[in-house]
């Protein structure tokens, strides 16, 4: 049996999962999902982390394509990237349906 390469779907799903793999990033996504946009300065006043740490988390989410930012000096405004948000929802939904449809393992 030969090794199979990873699919583009698997790579994309893993990238989204990695970006969402921190509680602060989940808090950021929840905050952005509940509004049309949010400014970096406003988030730094709400979230219990330093501004520089917030910037790192925002960059990780932005690099994964889950959020997008608009720079209008001196502020940076962020919002959910709706296209990739829908893609992430679809990929995670498909994964959980796949897992739920498999026979149970009964390992204890």
Secondary structure, 3 states (H helix, E strand, C coil): CCCCCCCHHHHHHHHHHHHCCCHHHHHHHHHHHCCCCEEHHHHHHHCCCCHHHHHHHHHHHHHCCCEEEEEECCEEEEEECHHHHHHHHHHHHHHHHHHHHCCCCCCC
